């Protein structure tokens, strides 16, 4: 049934790496924008 054994490092993961990099880029950008909004409101809100 399982004729092939898994060999560590053989799988092509370029698409997964690109997806993760994009996710991290969006996450960091959203976090920075959110922090900026909070700081803006803390300074100018009454």
N, C-alpha and C positions, 0 to 999 in steps of 0.2 A: 504494500500500500504506500508506504513512504520510502520510495527508492532513493530519493535524493536527501542528502544531509545538508543542513544549513551551515554555511561558512560565513563567519563573522566578517563584515566589511565588503561583501560581494554585491549588495543591493545598491542600485543607483538611487540616490536620495536627493538629487539636485532640485527636483520640484518641491519636495518637502522643505528643503532649506530655504528656497525662495519664498514659499508661503509663510514660513516662520519668521523670516526677516521682514516681510511686509507686515505681518501681524505685530511684531515688536515695534516697527517704525510707527504704525498707526497708534499703538498703545502709548508710546512715549509722547507723541504729538498731542494726543487727547489729554494726557495727564498734565503736560505743560500748559496747555490752553486752560484747563480747569483751574490749575494753580494760579495762573495769571488773572482769571476772572475773580477768584476768591480774594486775591490781593487787591485788585481794583475795587471790589465792593467793600473791603475792610478799610480802604483809605478814603473813599468818597461817599459811602453810605452814611446816613445819619440815623 
